[in-house]
Amino acid sequence: MPSLYTRDLAERQRARWLKEYADTRLADGLLRRLFYQRSIRRRVFDELPEEGVITQALEA
């Protein structure tokens, strides 16, 4: 199986930065805000989503 990180230091640093960005910023906006509001609140808690939170997440 090929390595996820290359031997080139600059490319390896960029890959690690992208992974960290996806784990923090993207996950916060997509999963914690949008997915929770549109799916979890409605299906698990039988609550309406907060449209303001959804709009803010989409704009950010």
HTML snippet that shows the backbone in 3Dmol.js (N, CA, C, O; Angstrom):
<script src="https://3Dmol.org/build/3Dmol-min.js"></script>
<div id="view" style="width:600px;height:400px;position:relative"></div>
<script>
const pdb = `
ATOM      1  N   MET A   1       0.845  -1.169   0.000  1.00  0.00           N
ATOM      2  CA  MET A   1       0.000   0.000   0.000  1.00  0.00           C
ATOM      3  C   MET A   1       0.900   1.246   0.000  1.00  0.00           C
ATOM      4  O   MET A   1       1.850   1.318   0.780  1.00  0.00           O
ATOM      5  N   PRO A   2       0.612   2.218  -0.859  1.00  0.00           N
ATOM      6  CA  PRO A   2       1.447   3.413  -0.908  1.00  0.00           C
ATOM      7  C   PRO A   2       1.230   4.294   0.323  1.00  0.00           C
ATOM      8  O   PRO A   2       0.162   4.291   0.936  1.00  0.00           O
ATOM      9  N   SER A   3       2.262   5.036   0.656  1.00  0.00           N
ATOM     10  CA  SER A   3       2.204   5.937   1.799  1.00  0.00           C
ATOM     11  C   SER A   3       1.318   7.140   1.487  1.00  0.00           C
ATOM     12  O   SER A   3       1.279   7.609   0.349  1.00  0.00           O
ATOM     13  N   LEU A   4       0.619   7.631   2.485  1.00  0.00           N
ATOM     14  CA  LEU A   4      -0.200   8.828   2.304  1.00  0.00           C
ATOM     15  C   LEU A   4       0.659  10.084   2.191  1.00  0.00           C
ATOM     16  O   LEU A   4       0.267  11.060   1.552  1.00  0.00           O
ATOM     17  N   TYR A   5       1.811  10.049   2.806  1.00  0.00           N
ATOM     18  CA  TYR A   5       2.713  11.195   2.787  1.00  0.00           C
ATOM     19  C   TYR A   5       3.913  10.898   1.890  1.00  0.00           C
ATOM     20  O   TYR A   5       4.468   9.799   1.910  1.00  0.00           O
ATOM     21  N   THR A   6       4.295  11.891   1.115  1.00  0.00           N
ATOM     22  CA  THR A   6       5.439  11.730   0.225  1.00  0.00           C
ATOM     23  C   THR A   6       6.740  11.923   0.991  1.00  0.00           C
ATOM     24  O   THR A   6       6.735  12.281   2.168  1.00  0.00           O
ATOM     25  N   ARG A   7       7.823  11.689   0.326  1.00  0.00           N
ATOM     26  CA  ARG A   7       9.125  11.905   0.951  1.00  0.00           C
ATOM     27  C   ARG A   7       9.529  13.374   0.927  1.00  0.00           C
ATOM     28  O   ARG A   7      10.378  13.808   1.706  1.00  0.00           O
ATOM     29  N   ASP A   8       8.913  14.134   0.026  1.00  0.00           N
ATOM     30  CA  ASP A   8       9.218  15.558  -0.074  1.00  0.00           C
ATOM     31  C   ASP A   8       8.662  16.286   1.157  1.00  0.00           C
ATOM     32  O   ASP A   8       7.468  16.208   1.444  1.00  0.00           O
ATOM     33  N   LEU A   9       9.532  16.987   1.876  1.00  0.00           N
ATOM     34  CA  LEU A   9       9.147  17.631   3.124  1.00  0.00           C
ATOM     35  C   LEU A   9       8.038  18.669   2.920  1.00  0.00           C
ATOM     36  O   LEU A   9       7.091  18.705   3.706  1.00  0.00           O
ATOM     37  N   ALA A  10       8.128  19.494   1.908  1.00  0.00           N
ATOM     38  CA  ALA A  10       7.122  20.534   1.675  1.00  0.00           C
ATOM     39  C   ALA A  10       5.756  19.918   1.355  1.00  0.00           C
ATOM     40  O   ALA A  10       4.734  20.389   1.855  1.00  0.00           O
ATOM     41  N   GLU A  11       5.733  18.886   0.540  1.00  0.00           N
ATOM     42  CA  GLU A  11       4.471  18.225   0.210  1.00  0.00           C
ATOM     43  C   GLU A  11       3.879  17.526   1.435  1.00  0.00           C
ATOM     44  O   GLU A  11       2.663  17.510   1.629  1.00  0.00           O
ATOM     45  N   ARG A  12       4.749  16.954   2.249  1.00  0.00           N
ATOM     46  CA  ARG A  12       4.295  16.269   3.463  1.00  0.00           C
ATOM     47  C   ARG A  12       3.698  17.277   4.448  1.00  0.00           C
ATOM     48  O   ARG A  12       2.681  16.995   5.082  1.00  0.00           O
ATOM     49  N   GLN A  13       4.326  18.447   4.577  1.00  0.00           N
ATOM     50  CA  GLN A  13       3.798  19.482   5.462  1.00  0.00           C
ATOM     51  C   GLN A  13       2.454  19.994   4.958  1.00  0.00           C
ATOM     52  O   GLN A  13       1.544  20.229   5.753  1.00  0.00           O
ATOM     53  N   ARG A  14       2.322  20.168   3.655  1.00  0.00           N
ATOM     54  CA  ARG A  14       1.053  20.629   3.092  1.00  0.00           C
ATOM     55  C   ARG A  14      -0.047  19.591   3.321  1.00  0.00           C
ATOM     56  O   ARG A  14      -1.176  19.952   3.650  1.00  0.00           O
ATOM     57  N   ALA A  15       0.269  18.319   3.151  1.00  0.00           N
ATOM     58  CA  ALA A  15      -0.713  17.255   3.377  1.00  0.00           C
ATOM     59  C   ALA A  15      -1.158  17.247   4.835  1.00  0.00           C
ATOM     60  O   ALA A  15      -2.342  17.067   5.120  1.00  0.00           O
ATOM     61  N   ARG A  16      -0.231  17.437   5.748  1.00  0.00           N
ATOM     62  CA  ARG A  16      -0.590  17.477   7.169  1.00  0.00           C
ATOM     63  C   ARG A  16      -1.445  18.699   7.487  1.00  0.00           C
ATOM     64  O   ARG A  16      -2.369  18.615   8.295  1.00  0.00           O
ATOM     65  N   TRP A  17      -1.142  19.838   6.856  1.00  0.00           N
ATOM     66  CA  TRP A  17      -1.933  21.047   7.059  1.00  0.00           C
ATOM     67  C   TRP A  17      -3.360  20.829   6.553  1.00  0.00           C
ATOM     68  O   TRP A  17      -4.323  21.194   7.227  1.00  0.00           O
ATOM     69  N   LEU A  18      -3.495  20.232   5.363  1.00  0.00           N
ATOM     70  CA  LEU A  18      -4.823  19.976   4.809  1.00  0.00           C
ATOM     71  C   LEU A  18      -5.626  19.011   5.686  1.00  0.00           C
ATOM     72  O   LEU A  18      -6.827  19.195   5.882  1.00  0.00           O
ATOM     73  N   LYS A  19      -4.966  18.003   6.200  1.00  0.00           N
ATOM     74  CA  LYS A  19      -5.635  17.053   7.096  1.00  0.00           C
ATOM     75  C   LYS A  19      -6.113  17.758   8.355  1.00  0.00           C
ATOM     76  O   LYS A  19      -7.246  17.546   8.786  1.00  0.00           O
ATOM     77  N   GLU A  20      -5.283  18.578   8.940  1.00  0.00           N
ATOM     78  CA  GLU A  20      -5.666  19.311  10.145  1.00  0.00           C
ATOM     79  C   GLU A  20      -6.818  20.275   9.861  1.00  0.00           C
ATOM     80  O   GLU A  20      -7.743  20.399  10.664  1.00  0.00           O
ATOM     81  N   TYR A  21      -6.759  20.952   8.722  1.00  0.00           N
ATOM     82  CA  TYR A  21      -7.827  21.873   8.317  1.00  0.00           C
ATOM     83  C   TYR A  21      -9.150  21.114   8.165  1.00  0.00           C
ATOM     84  O   TYR A  21     -10.190  21.567   8.644  1.00  0.00           O
ATOM     85  N   ALA A  22      -9.103  19.985   7.512  1.00  0.00           N
ATOM     86  CA  ALA A  22     -10.313  19.188   7.325  1.00  0.00           C
ATOM     87  C   ALA A  22     -10.850  18.676   8.665  1.00  0.00           C
ATOM     88  O   ALA A  22     -12.063  18.640   8.871  1.00  0.00           O
ATOM     89  N   ASP A  23      -9.968  18.288   9.562  1.00  0.00           N
ATOM     90  CA  ASP A  23     -10.385  17.758  10.861  1.00  0.00           C
ATOM     91  C   ASP A  23     -10.966  18.832  11.776  1.00  0.00           C
ATOM     92  O   ASP A  23     -11.804  18.531  12.625  1.00  0.00           O
ATOM     93  N   THR A  24     -10.537  20.065  11.617  1.00  0.00           N
ATOM     94  CA  THR A  24     -10.981  21.111  12.534  1.00  0.00           C
ATOM     95  C   THR A  24     -12.010  22.030  11.889  1.00  0.00           C
ATOM     96  O   THR A  24     -13.181  22.001  12.266  1.00  0.00           O
ATOM     97  N   ARG A  25     -11.603  22.827  10.946  1.00  0.00           N
ATOM     98  CA  ARG A  25     -12.489  23.847  10.366  1.00  0.00           C
ATOM     99  C   ARG A  25     -13.639  23.244   9.562  1.00  0.00           C
ATOM    100  O   ARG A  25     -14.797  23.605   9.769  1.00  0.00           O
ATOM    101  N   LEU A  26     -13.327  22.342   8.663  1.00  0.00           N
ATOM    102  CA  LEU A  26     -14.384  21.758   7.839  1.00  0.00           C
ATOM    103  C   LEU A  26     -15.328  20.889   8.664  1.00  0.00           C
ATOM    104  O   LEU A  26     -16.544  20.933   8.482  1.00  0.00           O
ATOM    105  N   ALA A  27     -14.764  20.113   9.557  1.00  0.00           N
ATOM    106  CA  ALA A  27     -15.603  19.252  10.393  1.00  0.00           C
ATOM    107  C   ALA A  27     -16.530  20.090  11.261  1.00  0.00           C
ATOM    108  O   ALA A  27     -17.691  19.734  11.459  1.00  0.00           O
ATOM    109  N   ASP A  28     -16.020  21.197  11.774  1.00  0.00           N
ATOM    110  CA  ASP A  28     -16.857  22.057  12.609  1.00  0.00           C
ATOM    111  C   ASP A  28     -18.025  22.599  11.802  1.00  0.00           C
ATOM    112  O   ASP A  28     -19.166  22.554  12.262  1.00  0.00           O
ATOM    113  N   GLY A  29     -17.763  23.105  10.621  1.00  0.00           N
ATOM    114  CA  GLY A  29     -18.827  23.689   9.808  1.00  0.00           C
ATOM    115  C   GLY A  29     -19.776  22.670   9.227  1.00  0.00           C
ATOM    116  O   GLY A  29     -20.993  22.843   9.283  1.00  0.00           O
ATOM    117  N   LEU A  30     -19.234  21.625   8.677  1.00  0.00           N
ATOM    118  CA  LEU A  30     -20.073  20.647   7.989  1.00  0.00           C
ATOM    119  C   LEU A  30     -20.763  19.675   8.929  1.00  0.00           C
ATOM    120  O   LEU A  30     -21.976  19.480   8.844  1.00  0.00           O
ATOM    121  N   LEU A  31     -20.015  19.076   9.806  1.00  0.00           N
ATOM    122  CA  LEU A  31     -20.596  18.047  10.666  1.00  0.00           C
ATOM    123  C   LEU A  31     -21.312  18.622  11.866  1.00  0.00           C
ATOM    124  O   LEU A  31     -22.488  18.338  12.096  1.00  0.00           O
ATOM    125  N   ARG A  32     -20.608  19.421  12.622  1.00  0.00           N
ATOM    126  CA  ARG A  32     -21.171  19.884  13.883  1.00  0.00           C
ATOM    127  C   ARG A  32     -22.296  20.874  13.696  1.00  0.00           C
ATOM    128  O   ARG A  32     -23.197  20.955  14.532  1.00  0.00           O
ATOM    129  N   ARG A  33     -22.259  21.620  12.624  1.00  0.00           N
ATOM    130  CA  ARG A  33     -23.316  22.613  12.427  1.00  0.00           C
ATOM    131  C   ARG A  33     -24.373  22.123  11.443  1.00  0.00           C
ATOM    132  O   ARG A  33     -25.533  21.943  11.815  1.00  0.00           O
ATOM    133  N   LEU A  34     -23.982  21.908  10.207  1.00  0.00           N
ATOM    134  CA  LEU A  34     -24.971  21.562   9.182  1.00  0.00           C
ATOM    135  C   LEU A  34     -25.603  20.197   9.414  1.00  0.00           C
ATOM    136  O   LEU A  34     -26.828  20.088   9.471  1.00  0.00           O
ATOM    137  N   PHE A  35     -24.798  19.167   9.547  1.00  0.00           N
ATOM    138  CA  PHE A  35     -25.331  17.811   9.719  1.00  0.00           C
ATOM    139  C   PHE A  35     -26.178  17.718  10.980  1.00  0.00           C
ATOM    140  O   PHE A  35     -27.262  17.135  10.967  1.00  0.00           O
ATOM    141  N   TYR A  36     -25.683  18.289  12.061  1.00  0.00           N
ATOM    142  CA  TYR A  36     -26.444  18.237  13.308  1.00  0.00           C
ATOM    143  C   TYR A  36     -27.782  18.945  13.142  1.00  0.00           C
ATOM    144  O   TYR A  36     -28.821  18.412  13.533  1.00  0.00           O
ATOM    145  N   GLN A  37     -27.761  20.142  12.564  1.00  0.00           N
ATOM    146  CA  GLN A  37     -28.992  20.911  12.417  1.00  0.00           C
ATOM    147  C   GLN A  37     -29.975  20.245  11.456  1.00  0.00           C
ATOM    148  O   GLN A  37     -31.171  20.175  11.741  1.00  0.00           O
ATOM    149  N   ARG A  38     -29.492  19.770  10.351  1.00  0.00           N
ATOM    150  CA  ARG A  38     -30.395  19.239   9.323  1.00  0.00           C
ATOM    151  C   ARG A  38     -30.803  17.794   9.552  1.00  0.00           C
ATOM    152  O   ARG A  38     -31.857  17.379   9.070  1.00  0.00           O
ATOM    153  N   SER A  39     -30.023  17.032  10.255  1.00  0.00           N
ATOM    154  CA  SER A  39     -30.340  15.606  10.423  1.00  0.00           C
ATOM    155  C   SER A  39     -30.600  15.203  11.864  1.00  0.00           C
ATOM    156  O   SER A  39     -31.666  14.675  12.181  1.00  0.00           O
ATOM    157  N   ILE A  40     -29.646  15.445  12.724  1.00  0.00           N
ATOM    158  CA  ILE A  40     -29.737  14.945  14.094  1.00  0.00           C
ATOM    159  C   ILE A  40     -30.883  15.597  14.861  1.00  0.00           C
ATOM    160  O   ILE A  40     -31.684  14.907  15.493  1.00  0.00           O
ATOM    161  N   ARG A  41     -30.960  16.928  14.805  1.00  0.00           N
ATOM    162  CA  ARG A  41     -32.038  17.602  15.546  1.00  0.00           C
ATOM    163  C   ARG A  41     -33.404  17.093  15.111  1.00  0.00           C
ATOM    164  O   ARG A  41     -34.272  16.845  15.948  1.00  0.00           O
ATOM    165  N   ARG A  42     -33.595  16.941  13.827  1.00  0.00           N
ATOM    166  CA  ARG A  42     -34.898  16.542  13.302  1.00  0.00           C
ATOM    167  C   ARG A  42     -35.203  15.074  13.598  1.00  0.00           C
ATOM    168  O   ARG A  42     -36.288  14.750  14.080  1.00  0.00           O
ATOM    169  N   ARG A  43     -34.268  14.204  13.315  1.00  0.00           N
ATOM    170  CA  ARG A  43     -34.537  12.765  13.406  1.00  0.00           C
ATOM    171  C   ARG A  43     -34.355  12.173  14.801  1.00  0.00           C
ATOM    172  O   ARG A  43     -35.072  11.251  15.188  1.00  0.00           O
ATOM    173  N   VAL A  44     -33.407  12.699  15.543  1.00  0.00           N
ATOM    174  CA  VAL A  44     -33.136  12.139  16.869  1.00  0.00           C
ATOM    175  C   VAL A  44     -33.943  12.851  17.949  1.00  0.00           C
ATOM    176  O   VAL A  44     -34.539  12.210  18.814  1.00  0.00           O
ATOM    177  N   PHE A  45     -33.956  14.191  17.891  1.00  0.00           N
ATOM    178  CA  PHE A  45     -34.604  14.960  18.949  1.00  0.00           C
ATOM    179  C   PHE A  45     -35.985  15.477  18.555  1.00  0.00           C
ATOM    180  O   PHE A  45     -36.662  16.112  19.364  1.00  0.00           O
ATOM    181  N   ASP A  46     -36.405  15.214  17.331  1.00  0.00           N
ATOM    182  CA  ASP A  46     -37.697  15.680  16.824  1.00  0.00           C
ATOM    183  C   ASP A  46     -37.869  17.187  17.015  1.00  0.00           C
ATOM    184  O   ASP A  46     -38.929  17.661  17.424  1.00  0.00           O
ATOM    185  N   GLU A  47     -36.789  17.933  16.707  1.00  0.00           N
ATOM    186  CA  GLU A  47     -36.785  19.394  16.795  1.00  0.00           C
ATOM    187  C   GLU A  47     -36.540  19.975  15.419  1.00  0.00           C
ATOM    188  O   GLU A  47     -35.912  19.340  14.571  1.00  0.00           O
ATOM    189  N   LEU A  48     -37.028  21.170  15.199  1.00  0.00           N
ATOM    190  CA  LEU A  48     -36.747  21.861  13.943  1.00  0.00           C
ATOM    191  C   LEU A  48     -35.325  22.407  13.972  1.00  0.00           C
ATOM    192  O   LEU A  48     -34.836  22.813  15.026  1.00  0.00           O
ATOM    193  N   PRO A  49     -34.664  22.421  12.830  1.00  0.00           N
ATOM    194  CA  PRO A  49     -33.310  22.978  12.792  1.00  0.00           C
ATOM    195  C   PRO A  49     -33.344  24.488  13.012  1.00  0.00           C
ATOM    196  O   PRO A  49     -34.340  25.150  12.717  1.00  0.00           O
ATOM    197  N   GLU A  50     -32.256  25.013  13.526  1.00  0.00           N
ATOM    198  CA  GLU A  50     -32.104  26.451  13.701  1.00  0.00           C
ATOM    199  C   GLU A  50     -31.561  27.015  12.394  1.00  0.00           C
ATOM    200  O   GLU A  50     -30.382  26.842  12.086  1.00  0.00           O
ATOM    201  N   GLU A  51     -32.396  27.676  11.638  1.00  0.00           N
ATOM    202  CA  GLU A  51     -32.019  28.182  10.317  1.00  0.00           C
ATOM    203  C   GLU A  51     -30.886  29.204  10.394  1.00  0.00           C
ATOM    204  O   GLU A  51     -30.074  29.297   9.473  1.00  0.00           O
ATOM    205  N   GLY A  52     -30.825  29.966  11.478  1.00  0.00           N
ATOM    206  CA  GLY A  52     -29.740  30.936  11.637  1.00  0.00           C
ATOM    207  C   GLY A  52     -28.375  30.268  11.725  1.00  0.00           C
ATOM    208  O   GLY A  52     -27.392  30.774  11.181  1.00  0.00           O
ATOM    209  N   VAL A  53     -28.318  29.145  12.404  1.00  0.00           N
ATOM    210  CA  VAL A  53     -27.056  28.393  12.518  1.00  0.00           C
ATOM    211  C   VAL A  53     -26.666  27.837  11.151  1.00  0.00           C
ATOM    212  O   VAL A  53     -25.493  27.865  10.779  1.00  0.00           O
ATOM    213  N   ILE A  54     -27.638  27.337  10.410  1.00  0.00           N
ATOM    214  CA  ILE A  54     -27.381  26.794   9.072  1.00  0.00           C
ATOM    215  C   ILE A  54     -26.884  27.895   8.143  1.00  0.00           C
ATOM    216  O   ILE A  54     -25.900  27.706   7.428  1.00  0.00           O
ATOM    217  N   THR A  55     -27.549  29.032   8.147  1.00  0.00           N
ATOM    218  CA  THR A  55     -27.145  30.154   7.288  1.00  0.00           C
ATOM    219  C   THR A  55     -25.745  30.623   7.634  1.00  0.00           C
ATOM    220  O   THR A  55     -24.936  30.868   6.740  1.00  0.00           O
ATOM    221  N   GLN A  56     -25.452  30.751   8.906  1.00  0.00           N
ATOM    222  CA  GLN A  56     -24.128  31.193   9.334  1.00  0.00           C
ATOM    223  C   GLN A  56     -23.050  30.200   8.906  1.00  0.00           C
ATOM    224  O   GLN A  56     -21.981  30.606   8.449  1.00  0.00           O
ATOM    225  N   ALA A  57     -23.316  28.927   9.049  1.00  0.00           N
ATOM    226  CA  ALA A  57     -22.342  27.898   8.660  1.00  0.00           C
ATOM    227  C   ALA A  57     -22.104  27.934   7.151  1.00  0.00           C
ATOM    228  O   ALA A  57     -20.965  27.802   6.705  1.00  0.00           O
ATOM    229  N   LEU A  58     -23.155  28.111   6.369  1.00  0.00           N
ATOM    230  CA  LEU A  58     -22.992  28.149   4.920  1.00  0.00           C
ATOM    231  C   LEU A  58     -22.223  29.391   4.470  1.00  0.00           C
ATOM    232  O   LEU A  58     -21.444  29.325   3.520  1.00  0.00           O
ATOM    233  N   GLU A  59     -22.434  30.512   5.140  1.00  0.00           N
ATOM    234  CA  GLU A  59     -21.719  31.737   4.792  1.00  0.00           C
ATOM    235  C   GLU A  59     -20.260  31.679   5.185  1.00  0.00           C
ATOM    236  O   GLU A  59     -19.402  32.234   4.498  1.00  0.00           O
ATOM    237  N   ALA A  60     -19.972  31.002   6.296  1.00  0.00           N
ATOM    238  CA  ALA A  60     -18.582  30.914   6.760  1.00  0.00           C
ATOM    239  C   ALA A  60     -17.819  29.956   5.893  1.00  0.00           C
ATOM    240  O   ALA A  60     -16.628  29.737   6.115  1.00  0.00           O
TER     241      ALA A  60
END
`;
const viewer = $3Dmol.createViewer("view");
viewer.addModel(pdb, "pdb");
viewer.setStyle({}, {cartoon: {color: "spectrum"}});
viewer.zoomTo();
viewer.render();
</script>
